[in-house]
Amino acid sequence: MNDNNIKNKTVSGLIWRFMERCGAQGVNFVVSIILARLLAPELYGTIALITVFTAILEIFVDSGMGNALIQKKDADDVDFSSVFYFNMLMCVVLYGVMFISAPYIAKFYKDSELTPIVRVMSLVLIISGLKNVQQAYVSRTMQFKRFFFATLGGTIVAAVVGIWMAYEGYGVWALVAQNLVNKVIDTTVLWFTVKWRPKLLFSIKRLKGLVSYGWKLLASSLLDTVYNNLRQLIIGKLYSSSDLAFYNRGKQFPNFVITNINTSIDSVLFPAMSSQQDDTERVRSMTRRSIKISSYIMWPLMMGLAFTATSIVSLVLTDKWLPCVPFLRIFCFVYVFFPIHTANLNAIKAMGRSDLFLKLEVIKKVIGLIVLVCTMWFGVEAMTYSLLVTNIISQIINAYPNRQLLGYSYIDQIKDILPSIAMALFMGFCILAVELLNLGAIATLMTQIVLGIIIYIWLSIIFKVDSFYYLMDMVKEIKNR
């Protein structure tokens, strides 16, 4: 695959993935606002607890095999079909585990109503198994347009079902139905739009080969998912459902941004890098460009959100959700460095170093757990600040191997994003000063948004930031097509 072909597929993939994430997350964001006004915060806390368990088990559904299929140079129908049947067996077993465990989970959290909710919500495991290999096929062939229609279709139908059930008084079951319907429609559309189908082929030898690469990514993902959701489990046990709801709601706003931008880049960057895994200089160039561009976009969005948090929450969610503001601001600073995490880890995976990937995850999680145990007794806010501390440490750990693998050190990476950091912070303090004008909530927020955009673009032009001109050239290229 030549450079122009790779560039065209990467740019096209980024556009379709970004459109998909923006469309789906945009709909979900609006729906979540409507449901937040209709439902009590503690109901969100209940769903958050169950989502933790299903999120952890969904890692086993993939088993790292999806990434293994993408990374393998000569993957064929035997590989894809073998993984499909293996995944489906895993799904049935995992659902059985959740079905049996449901009463014990309910007993642990002293809420008998959790039993049927856990059993119904866990059906997403089987649905995910049906979709997993299809997703790997789409990513490997970089047909990201397929994701757009599948994801958006599921999101819109699920939104209608969730809002209707909430209006009809179904309470927590409105959230359960929204989640399940989304998965079902998403999977169904993907099966109709993607040509690949499992064949009557199965090879233990091929499966073992994929497992040798994939199990390390499985262990890494499992560590990461358990660790990232552990705070929710602890909050649900030591504190109230409302505390958990405010914590999750504070995470939602910055997560909306990170999902649209960083996830789009992540899903496209890995297969693009994997196709060039034998060309170290090419992978280094892609890693550097990814960090610079995504940071250039991410920093002003996160700082703008952090500095306008109170106004946004009050206007969008009503004052009953104002306790989530401190969490929202902390998560803005947690997520803003994610481009460094994503680009470095994708480079390590693409180079075939899943062993190194796992070692990094173990080191980071051991440090994170120590910090978490030390702070969990001092309140939910202290636990959130601990996440910020460990996130800074983790980005240094993630970047360290690429000093040797790619010749691209953490110091070099920070130098590359310093202009974005400086401009975003300057913009943030400028828009914060708008609050002194007492224009009213809506007028203040609108003024801050417009002023923030003008200041950031103006600074980009004044200091001739190359990421700005790179994005402008990309826009022109898209328009010419």
MARPAKOL-961469 format. One line per field, with one value per residue: residue in one letter; x, y, z of N, C-alpha, C in turn. Coordinates in steps of 0.2 Angstrom, whole numbers. Example, Ala and Ser with C-alpha at 12.3 -4.5 7.8 and 13.67 -1.06 7.14 Angstrom:
2
residu: (A|S);
n_x: (66|64);
n_y: (-28|-11);
n_z: (39|35);
ca_x: (62|68);
ca_y: (-22|-5);
ca_z: (39|36);
c_x: (66|64);
c_y: (-16|0);
c_z: (39|39);
//
This chain:
481
residu: (M|N|D|N|N|I|K|N|K|T|V|S|G|L|I|W|R|F|M|E|R|C|G|A|Q|G|V|N|F|V|V|S|I|I|L|A|R|L|L|A|P|E|L|Y|G|T|I|A|L|I|T|V|F|T|A|I|L|E|I|F|V|D|S|G|M|G|N|A|L|I|Q|K|K|D|A|D|D|V|D|F|S|S|V|F|Y|F|N|M|L|M|C|V|V|L|Y|G|V|M|F|I|S|A|P|Y|I|A|K|F|Y|K|D|S|E|L|T|P|I|V|R|V|M|S|L|V|L|I|I|S|G|L|K|N|V|Q|Q|A|Y|V|S|R|T|M|Q|F|K|R|F|F|F|A|T|L|G|G|T|I|V|A|A|V|V|G|I|W|M|A|Y|E|G|Y|G|V|W|A|L|V|A|Q|N|L|V|N|K|V|I|D|T|T|V|L|W|F|T|V|K|W|R|P|K|L|L|F|S|I|K|R|L|K|G|L|V|S|Y|G|W|K|L|L|A|S|S|L|L|D|T|V|Y|N|N|L|R|Q|L|I|I|G|K|L|Y|S|S|S|D|L|A|F|Y|N|R|G|K|Q|F|P|N|F|V|I|T|N|I|N|T|S|I|D|S|V|L|F|P|A|M|S|S|Q|Q|D|D|T|E|R|V|R|S|M|T|R|R|S|I|K|I|S|S|Y|I|M|W|P|L|M|M|G|L|A|F|T|A|T|S|I|V|S|L|V|L|T|D|K|W|L|P|C|V|P|F|L|R|I|F|C|F|V|Y|V|F|F|P|I|H|T|A|N|L|N|A|I|K|A|M|G|R|S|D|L|F|L|K|L|E|V|I|K|K|V|I|G|L|I|V|L|V|C|T|M|W|F|G|V|E|A|M|T|Y|S|L|L|V|T|N|I|I|S|Q|I|I|N|A|Y|P|N|R|Q|L|L|G|Y|S|Y|I|D|Q|I|K|D|I|L|P|S|I|A|M|A|L|F|M|G|F|C|I|L|A|V|E|L|L|N|L|G|A|I|A|T|L|M|T|Q|I|V|L|G|I|I|I|Y|I|W|L|S|I|I|F|K|V|D|S|F|Y|Y|L|M|D|M|V|K|E|I|K|N|R);
n_x: (4|4|11|2|-10|-12|-13|-24|-34|-33|-36|-49|-55|-54|-62|-75|-76|-75|-87|-96|-94|-97|-110|-117|-113|-118|-132|-134|-129|-139|-150|-147|-147|-161|-166|-160|-166|-179|-177|-172|-156|-150|-155|-146|-135|-137|-138|-125|-117|-120|-116|-102|-99|-103|-95|-82|-83|-85|-73|-67|-75|-69|-56|-44|-42|-48|-39|-28|-32|-32|-19|-11|-2|-6|-20|-34|-49|-50|-44|-52|-65|-62|-59|-72|-81|-75|-76|-90|-93|-87|-95|-107|-104|-99|-111|-119|-112|-114|-128|-130|-123|-130|-139|-130|-123|-132|-135|-123|-123|-134|-147|-160|-167|-158|-155|-164|-161|-147|-147|-154|-147|-135|-136|-130|-118|-118|-123|-113|-103|-107|-105|-91|-80|-84|-82|-68|-65|-70|-62|-49|-49|-52|-64|-72|-84|-94|-96|-102|-116|-121|-119|-125|-138|-142|-141|-150|-163|-163|-163|-176|-183|-179|-182|-196|-200|-195|-204|-216|-215|-206|-194|-179|-178|-180|-167|-160|-166|-163|-149|-148|-156|-149|-137|-142|-148|-137|-128|-136|-137|-124|-121|-129|-123|-109|-99|-93|-94|-95|-87|-88|-76|-62|-48|-37|-23|-21|-29|-22|-10|-15|-19|-7|-2|-14|-18|-10|-14|-27|-26|-20|-30|-40|-35|-34|-48|-54|-47|-51|-64|-65|-66|-79|-85|-81|-85|-99|-101|-95|-100|-114|-128|-131|-119|-111|-118|-116|-102|-101|-108|-101|-90|-95|-97|-83|-80|-88|-82|-69|-72|-77|-66|-53|-56|-60|-48|-40|-45|-43|-30|-22|-24|-19|-5|-1|-1|11|21|34|41|50|52|41|31|34|33|19|15|19|13|-1|-1|2|-9|-21|-19|-19|-32|-39|-35|-40|-54|-56|-51|-59|-71|-69|-67|-80|-89|-98|-109|-113|-118|-128|-137|-139|-142|-149|-150|-150|-140|-128|-118|-109|-100|-86|-81|-82|-73|-60|-60|-58|-45|-39|-42|-37|-24|-25|-22|-8|-7|-14|-8|5|3|-3|7|16|8|6|19|20|23|16|19|27|17|8|17|18|5|4|13|8|-5|-2|4|-7|-17|-11|-11|-25|-30|-25|-32|-46|-53|-55|-66|-76|-71|-58|-54|-55|-46|-35|-35|-31|-18|-12|-14|-5|7|6|6|19|25|19|25|38|44|45|55|66|60|55|63|58|55|47|50|52|39|31|37|32|18|17|14|0|-5|-1|-8|-21|-23|-21|-32|-42|-42|-45|-58|-64|-64|-75|-86|-86|-93|-107|-118|-128|-134|-135|-131|-118|-112|-113|-105|-93|-90|-89|-79|-68|-65|-61|-50|-41|-39|-34|-22|-16|-13|-5|7|10|7|10|1|-12|-11|-10|-22|-30|-26|-30|-44|-46|-42|-51|-63|-60|-61);
n_y: (-6|11|27|38|31|26|38|43|34|35|48|48|38|44|55|49|41|52|59|49|47|60|61|50|52|65|64|55|63|74|66|61|72|76|64|66|76|70|59|53|57|46|35|34|31|18|11|14|6|-7|-6|-6|-19|-26|-19|-24|-37|-37|-35|-48|-54|-49|-53|-48|-52|-45|-34|-42|-48|-37|-33|-43|-48|-56|-61|-71|-79|-90|-87|-76|-83|-93|-85|-79|-90|-94|-82|-82|-93|-89|-78|-84|-92|-81|-74|-83|-83|-70|-71|-80|-74|-63|-61|-61|-50|-40|-42|-39|-25|-22|-21|-27|-25|-25|-38|-43|-32|-33|-46|-44|-33|-39|-46|-39|-44|-55|-50|-41|-51|-56|-45|-42|-47|-43|-29|-29|-33|-23|-12|-17|-17|-4|2|13|19|11|9|22|22|11|13|26|23|14|22|32|25|19|30|36|25|25|38|38|28|33|44|37|32|22|22|16|6|12|17|5|-2|8|6|-8|-9|0|-7|-19|-14|-8|-19|-26|-18|-17|-30|-32|-23|-25|-36|-48|-64|-77|-92|-110|-114|-118|-116|-122|-120|-108|-100|-101|-94|-81|-79|-78|-66|-58|-61|-54|-41|-42|-45|-32|-23|-28|-25|-11|-8|-13|-6|8|7|4|14|18|7|7|19|17|8|13|26|36|32|44|51|44|46|60|60|52|60|71|67|64|76|80|68|66|74|68|56|58|64|58|45|43|45|36|23|23|26|15|3|10|12|-1|-6|0|-6|-10|0|11|25|30|26|34|47|47|45|57|67|64|66|80|86|81|86|99|101|96|103|117|114|107|115|126|120|117|130|135|128|128|137|129|117|122|128|117|105|109|116|105|97|103|99|91|98|101|88|88|98|92|81|86|90|78|71|78|75|64|62|59|47|39|39|35|22|16|15|7|-5|-7|-10|-23|-26|-32|-38|-28|-18|-24|-25|-11|-8|-15|-9|4|2|-4|7|16|9|10|24|26|18|25|37|34|34|47|54|57|67|68|55|57|67|59|52|61|63|51|49|58|53|41|45|48|35|28|35|32|20|23|31|23|14|22|33|45|54|57|71|77|75|83|96|97|99|110|124|123|120|132|142|138|139|153|157|152|159|171|170|167|179|185|183|192|203|201|197|189|172|164|173|176|163|161|172|169|157|161|171|163|155|164|170|159|155|166|167|156|160|171|165|156|142|126|115|121|126|114|107|116|114|101|102|110|100|91|98|100|87);
n_z: (0|-5|0|-3|-5|8|15|10|14|27|30|25|33|46|44|42|54|64|60|63|77|82|78|84|98|99|98|109|119|119|122|135|142|142|148|160|166|167|175|192|200|207|200|189|195|199|187|182|191|186|173|175|178|166|157|160|158|144|139|139|129|117|119|115|103|92|89|87|74|66|67|62|47|37|38|36|30|38|50|54|55|65|76|77|81|93|101|102|109|121|125|128|139|148|149|156|168|173|175|185|195|198|209|220|217|219|233|238|236|243|237|231|219|209|204|193|184|181|175|163|157|155|143|133|132|124|112|109|106|93|85|86|78|65|67|68|55|47|52|49|35|34|31|37|35|36|50|53|48|55|69|71|67|77|88|87|86|99|107|105|110|124|128|127|136|148|149|150|163|167|173|179|170|158|155|154|143|133|132|128|116|108|106|99|87|81|79|70|59|55|52|40|32|30|21|25|31|44|40|38|45|55|65|77|78|71|79|91|87|86|98|105|103|106|119|128|125|129|143|146|142|151|164|163|161|172|182|178|181|194|203|202|207|221|225|224|234|246|247|242|230|223|224|216|204|202|200|189|180|179|173|161|152|147|143|132|122|121|117|104|97|101|101|88|81|87|83|69|68|73|64|52|56|58|46|41|49|47|44|53|53|47|55|66|62|60|73|79|72|75|89|89|81|87|100|98|95|106|118|118|118|130|140|138|142|155|161|159|166|177|172|160|166|174|165|155|162|173|190|200|197|199|209|202|195|201|198|184|180|185|177|164|164|166|154|144|141|134|120|120|127|118|105|108|113|103|93|99|100|86|81|85|98|109|121|128|129|139|150|153|156|168|177|177|183|195|202|201|209|222|224|224|234|245|244|244|256|259|253|238|229|232|227|214|211|213|202|192|196|194|180|174|178|171|157|155|157|147|136|137|131|117|115|112|103|93|93|98|111|127|131|119|114|123|120|107|109|117|112|110|123|130|122|124|138|140|132|140|153|148|143|155|162|156|164|173|168|170|161|160|161|148|138|143|141|127|123|128|121|108|109|114|103|93|99|100|87|82|89|84|71|73|79|70|70|66|66|65|51|45|47|40|27|26|26|15|5|7|3|-10|-15);
ca_x: (0|8|9|-4|-16|-13|-15|-31|-38|-33|-40|-56|-57|-54|-68|-81|-76|-77|-94|-100|-94|-101|-117|-119|-112|-122|-139|-133|-129|-146|-155|-145|-150|-168|-167|-157|-172|-184|-175|-168|-149|-149|-156|-140|-130|-139|-135|-117|-114|-121|-111|-95|-98|-103|-89|-76|-84|-85|-66|-66|-78|-64|-50|-38|-42|-49|-33|-24|-34|-30|-12|-8|-1|-10|-26|-39|-56|-49|-42|-58|-70|-60|-60|-79|-84|-72|-79|-97|-93|-85|-101|-112|-101|-99|-118|-121|-108|-118|-135|-129|-120|-134|-142|-125|-121|-138|-134|-117|-124|-140|-152|-163|-169|-152|-155|-167|-158|-141|-148|-156|-141|-129|-137|-126|-112|-119|-124|-106|-99|-109|-102|-84|-76|-87|-79|-61|-65|-71|-56|-43|-50|-52|-71|-75|-90|-99|-98|-106|-123|-123|-119|-130|-145|-143|-141|-157|-168|-162|-165|-183|-186|-177|-186|-203|-201|-195|-210|-221|-213|-203|-189|-172|-179|-179|-160|-158|-169|-159|-143|-149|-159|-143|-132|-145|-148|-130|-126|-140|-135|-117|-121|-132|-119|-103|-100|-90|-99|-91|-88|-87|-69|-59|-41|-34|-17|-22|-31|-16|-6|-18|-19|0|-2|-20|-19|-7|-19|-33|-24|-19|-37|-44|-32|-36|-55|-55|-44|-54|-71|-64|-68|-86|-87|-79|-90|-106|-101|-93|-104|-121|-129|-131|-112|-109|-121|-113|-96|-102|-111|-95|-86|-99|-96|-77|-80|-91|-77|-64|-75|-78|-60|-48|-58|-59|-41|-37|-48|-40|-22|-19|-23|-14|1|0|1|17|25|41|44|50|52|34|27|36|30|12|14|20|7|-7|-1|1|-15|-26|-18|-21|-39|-41|-33|-45|-60|-56|-50|-65|-76|-67|-68|-87|-92|-104|-114|-115|-122|-134|-141|-141|-145|-153|-146|-149|-134|-122|-113|-105|-95|-79|-78|-81|-66|-55|-59|-56|-37|-37|-43|-33|-17|-26|-18|-1|-8|-17|-3|11|1|-5|13|19|4|7|26|20|26|10|22|29|11|6|21|17|-1|5|17|3|-10|1|5|-13|-20|-8|-14|-32|-31|-23|-37|-53|-56|-56|-71|-76|-67|-51|-52|-55|-39|-30|-35|-27|-11|-9|-14|1|12|5|8|26|27|17|29|45|47|45|62|70|57|54|67|53|55|42|51|50|31|29|39|27|11|17|10|-7|-6|0|-13|-28|-23|-22|-39|-47|-42|-49|-66|-66|-65|-82|-91|-86|-98|-114|-122|-134|-131|-135|-127|-111|-109|-112|-99|-87|-88|-86|-72|-63|-63|-57|-43|-37|-37|-29|-15|-13|-10|1|13|11|6|9|-5|-17|-11|-11|-29|-33|-24|-34|-50|-46|-41|-58|-67|-58|-63);
ca_y: (0|16|32|41|27|26|44|44|30|37|54|46|35|49|59|45|40|58|60|43|48|66|60|46|56|71|61|52|69|77|61|61|79|75|59|68|80|66|54|55|55|39|30|34|28|11|9|15|0|-13|-5|-8|-27|-28|-17|-28|-44|-36|-36|-55|-55|-47|-57|-46|-55|-40|-31|-47|-49|-31|-32|-49|-46|-61|-63|-73|-81|-95|-83|-72|-87|-96|-80|-78|-95|-94|-77|-83|-98|-85|-74|-88|-93|-75|-72|-88|-81|-64|-73|-84|-69|-57|-61|-60|-43|-36|-43|-35|-18|-21|-18|-33|-24|-26|-44|-43|-27|-36|-51|-41|-29|-43|-48|-35|-48|-60|-45|-39|-56|-56|-39|-40|-49|-38|-23|-30|-34|-16|-8|-19|-15|3|4|16|22|6|11|27|20|6|17|31|20|11|27|36|21|18|37|36|20|27|44|36|24|38|48|33|31|15|23|14|2|16|17|-2|-3|12|2|-14|-7|3|-13|-23|-11|-7|-25|-29|-14|-19|-37|-31|-18|-28|-42|-54|-69|-83|-98|-117|-115|-117|-119|-121|-118|-101|-97|-101|-89|-75|-78|-77|-59|-55|-62|-48|-35|-44|-43|-25|-20|-30|-21|-4|-7|-14|0|14|7|2|20|18|1|9|25|14|4|17|32|35|32|51|53|40|49|66|58|50|65|76|64|64|81|80|61|67|77|64|50|60|66|54|38|42|45|29|17|24|26|8|0|13|11|-8|-7|2|-8|-12|7|14|32|32|26|39|53|46|46|64|71|62|70|87|88|80|90|106|102|94|108|122|111|105|121|130|117|118|137|137|122|130|139|124|112|125|129|111|100|112|117|99|93|107|95|87|103|100|82|90|101|88|76|90|90|71|69|83|72|57|61|56|40|35|39|31|15|13|14|0|-11|-8|-13|-30|-26|-32|-39|-22|-15|-27|-23|-4|-8|-18|-4|10|0|-4|14|19|6|12|30|25|15|30|42|32|36|55|57|56|72|66|49|60|70|54|50|66|62|44|50|62|48|36|47|47|28|26|38|30|15|25|34|18|11|27|39|50|54|61|78|79|76|89|102|98|102|116|129|121|121|139|146|136|142|160|158|150|164|177|169|167|186|187|182|199|208|200|198|184|165|162|178|175|157|162|176|165|152|165|174|158|153|170|171|153|155|172|165|151|163|175|161|152|135|121|111|125|126|107|106|120|111|95|105|112|94|87|102|98|80);
ca_z: (0|-6|4|-5|-3|15|17|8|18|34|30|24|39|51|43|44|61|67|59|67|84|83|77|89|104|99|100|116|124|120|126|142|145|142|153|167|168|169|180|198|199|210|195|185|199|199|180|182|194|182|167|177|177|159|153|162|154|137|137|137|122|112|121|112|96|87|88|84|67|63|67|58|40|32|41|31|33|43|56|56|57|71|81|78|85|99|104|103|115|127|126|131|146|152|151|161|174|176|176|191|200|199|216|224|216|222|240|240|236|247|233|228|212|204|201|186|179|179|170|157|155|153|136|129|130|118|106|107|102|86|82|87|72|60|68|66|48|45|54|45|28|34|28|42|33|38|57|53|48|61|76|71|67|84|93|86|88|106|110|105|115|130|130|127|142|153|149|153|170|167|178|177|164|152|153|152|136|128|131|124|109|104|104|94|80|79|77|65|53|53|48|34|27|30|17|28|35|46|36|42|46|62|66|83|77|69|85|96|85|87|106|108|102|108|126|131|125|133|150|147|142|157|169|161|162|180|186|177|184|201|207|203|212|227|227|225|240|252|247|239|222|221|223|210|198|201|198|182|176|179|168|154|147|144|139|126|118|121|113|97|94|102|99|81|79|90|79|62|68|74|57|48|59|57|39|40|55|45|42|59|52|45|61|71|59|61|80|80|69|79|95|88|79|92|106|96|95|112|123|119|120|137|144|137|145|162|163|159|168|181|167|156|170|176|159|152|167|179|196|204|195|200|213|197|192|202|194|177|179|186|171|159|165|165|147|139|139|131|114|121|128|112|100|110|114|96|90|102|97|78|80|87|105|114|128|131|131|145|155|154|160|175|181|178|187|202|205|202|214|228|225|225|241|249|244|244|262|260|249|230|225|233|223|207|210|212|195|189|197|191|173|173|178|166|151|155|156|140|131|138|126|111|115|109|97|87|93|100|118|131|131|112|113|127|116|101|111|122|109|111|130|131|119|127|145|139|130|146|157|144|143|162|163|153|169|177|164|172|155|161|160|141|135|145|138|120|122|130|116|102|111|114|96|90|102|99|80|81|92|80|65|75|81|64|73|60|66|62|44|43|47|35|21|26|25|8|1|7|-1|-18|-17);
c_x: (4|6|3|-11|-17|-15|-22|-36|-38|-37|-48|-59|-58|-61|-75|-81|-78|-84|-98|-100|-98|-108|-120|-119|-117|-129|-139|-133|-135|-150|-153|-147|-157|-170|-165|-162|-178|-183|-171|-160|-147|-150|-150|-135|-131|-136|-128|-114|-114|-116|-104|-94|-98|-97|-83|-77|-83|-77|-64|-69|-73|-58|-44|-38|-44|-43|-28|-25|-32|-23|-8|-8|-6|-16|-31|-45|-55|-48|-49|-64|-68|-61|-68|-82|-81|-75|-86|-97|-91|-91|-106|-110|-101|-106|-120|-118|-112|-125|-135|-127|-124|-137|-136|-122|-126|-137|-128|-118|-131|-146|-155|-166|-164|-152|-158|-163|-151|-142|-150|-150|-136|-130|-133|-119|-112|-120|-117|-102|-101|-106|-95|-80|-78|-83|-72|-60|-65|-64|-50|-43|-51|-59|-75|-82|-96|-101|-103|-114|-125|-124|-124|-137|-147|-145|-148|-163|-168|-164|-172|-186|-185|-181|-193|-204|-200|-201|-216|-220|-210|-196|-182|-172|-178|-171|-157|-160|-165|-153|-143|-151|-153|-139|-136|-146|-141|-127|-129|-138|-128|-117|-124|-127|-112|-103|-97|-95|-94|-93|-86|-80|-66|-52|-38|-27|-17|-24|-26|-11|-8|-18|-13|1|-8|-20|-16|-11|-25|-31|-23|-26|-41|-41|-34|-44|-57|-53|-49|-61|-71|-67|-76|-89|-86|-84|-97|-106|-100|-98|-111|-122|-129|-124|-109|-112|-118|-106|-96|-104|-105|-91|-89|-97|-89|-76|-83|-86|-72|-66|-75|-71|-55|-50|-58|-52|-38|-39|-45|-33|-19|-19|-19|-7|3|2|8|22|32|45|44|49|45|30|28|33|22|10|14|15|1|-7|-1|-6|-21|-25|-20|-28|-42|-40|-38|-52|-61|-55|-56|-71|-75|-69|-76|-92|-99|-110|-117|-120|-128|-139|-144|-145|-149|-148|-145|-143|-127|-116|-108|-100|-88|-77|-77|-75|-60|-54|-57|-48|-35|-37|-39|-27|-18|-23|-11|-2|-9|-11|3|9|0|2|16|15|6|14|26|22|20|13|24|22|8|10|20|10|0|8|12|-2|-8|1|-2|-17|-17|-11|-21|-34|-30|-28|-44|-57|-58|-61|-70|-71|-60|-49|-52|-48|-34|-29|-31|-20|-8|-9|-8|7|12|7|15|28|25|22|36|48|49|52|66|67|57|59|63|51|49|43|50|43|29|30|34|20|11|14|3|-9|-6|-6|-20|-28|-25|-30|-44|-47|-46|-56|-68|-68|-72|-87|-92|-91|-105|-119|-128|-131|-130|-130|-119|-108|-108|-106|-93|-85|-85|-79|-67|-61|-59|-50|-39|-35|-32|-22|-12|-10|-4|7|14|12|5|3|-12|-17|-12|-18|-32|-32|-29|-41|-51|-46|-48|-63|-66|-60|-71);
c_y: (6|22|36|38|27|32|45|40|32|43|53|43|40|53|55|43|46|59|55|45|55|65|56|49|62|69|59|58|72|72|61|67|78|70|62|73|76|61|57|53|48|34|29|30|20|8|9|9|-6|-12|-7|-15|-29|-25|-21|-35|-43|-37|-43|-57|-54|-52|-55|-48|-50|-37|-36|-48|-43|-31|-37|-47|-50|-64|-65|-76|-86|-92|-79|-77|-91|-91|-79|-83|-95|-88|-78|-88|-94|-81|-78|-90|-87|-73|-77|-86|-75|-66|-76|-79|-64|-56|-59|-52|-38|-37|-39|-27|-16|-18|-24|-32|-24|-32|-45|-38|-30|-42|-49|-37|-33|-46|-44|-39|-52|-55|-43|-44|-57|-50|-38|-41|-45|-32|-23|-30|-27|-12|-10|-17|-7|6|7|19|17|7|17|26|15|9|22|28|17|17|31|32|20|25|38|31|23|33|42|32|28|42|44|30|24|16|20|9|6|16|10|-3|1|8|-4|-13|-4|-3|-17|-20|-10|-13|-27|-25|-16|-26|-36|-27|-21|-35|-48|-58|-74|-89|-105|-118|-114|-120|-117|-118|-110|-97|-96|-95|-82|-74|-76|-69|-55|-56|-56|-42|-36|-42|-36|-21|-22|-26|-14|-3|-8|-8|6|13|5|8|20|12|4|15|22|10|8|24|31|34|39|53|50|44|56|65|56|56|70|73|64|69|81|73|62|70|72|58|52|61|60|47|37|41|38|23|17|23|19|4|3|12|4|-9|-5|0|-9|-5|11|22|34|31|32|46|53|48|53|68|70|66|77|89|87|84|97|107|101|100|114|120|110|111|126|127|118|125|139|132|124|132|134|119|115|126|122|106|102|112|110|95|97|104|92|92|102|93|84|93|97|83|80|90|83|69|73|80|66|56|58|49|36|34|34|23|12|11|8|-6|-12|-11|-20|-31|-27|-34|-33|-18|-18|-25|-16|-4|-10|-12|2|8|-1|2|17|16|9|19|30|23|21|36|40|34|43|58|56|60|70|60|52|63|65|52|54|65|56|45|54|57|43|38|47|40|26|29|35|25|18|30|29|15|16|33|46|50|58|69|81|80|82|96|103|100|108|122|129|123|129|143|144|139|149|161|157|156|170|176|169|174|189|187|188|204|207|201|193|177|163|167|177|169|158|167|173|160|156|168|169|156|158|170|165|153|161|171|160|154|167|171|156|144|130|117|114|125|119|105|110|117|104|97|106|105|91|91|100|92|80);
c_z: (0|-1|3|-3|4|18|16|12|25|35|30|30|45|50|45|51|66|66|63|74|86|83|83|96|105|101|107|121|125|124|133|145|147|148|160|170|170|175|186|197|202|205|190|189|199|192|179|186|190|176|169|176|170|155|154|158|147|134|135|131|117|113|117|105|90|85|85|76|63|62|62|50|35|34|36|34|38|50|58|59|64|77|83|82|92|104|106|109|122|129|130|138|150|154|157|168|177|178|183|197|202|206|221|223|220|230|242|241|240|243|229|221|207|201|194|181|177|174|163|153|152|146|131|127|124|111|104|104|95|82|81|81|66|61|66|59|45|46|50|38|28|30|34|41|36|46|57|53|53|67|76|71|74|89|93|88|96|110|110|110|122|133|131|134|148|154|152|160|171|172|175|171|157|150|151|145|131|127|126|117|105|101|98|87|77|76|71|58|51|50|41|29|26|26|20|32|38|42|41|42|53|62|73|83|75|76|90|94|86|95|108|107|106|116|130|131|129|140|151|147|149|163|169|163|169|184|185|180|191|205|208|207|219|229|228|231|246|252|244|232|219|220|217|204|197|198|190|177|174|173|161|149|144|140|132|120|116|116|105|94|95|100|91|78|81|85|72|63|69|67|52|50|57|50|37|46|53|44|48|58|51|51|66|68|60|68|82|78|73|85|94|86|84|98|104|96|102|118|124|121|127|142|144|142|153|165|163|162|172|176|163|160|172|171|156|156|172|185|201|202|196|205|208|194|194|199|187|176|180|180|165|159|164|158|142|137|136|124|114|122|122|107|102|111|107|92|93|100|90|77|83|94|110|121|132|133|138|151|158|158|167|179|182|183|194|206|206|208|221|229|227|232|246|250|245|250|263|255|241|227|226|228|216|206|210|205|191|190|194|183|171|173|173|159|150|154|149|135|131|133|119|110|111|103|91|87|95|107|121|130|124|111|117|123|110|103|116|119|111|118|132|128|122|134|144|137|136|151|154|145|150|164|161|159|173|174|166|166|155|158|152|137|137|142|131|119|123|124|110|103|111|107|92|93|100|91|79|83|87|74|67|76|75|66|67|60|63|54|41|42|42|28|20|24|17|3|1|3|-9|-20|-19);
//
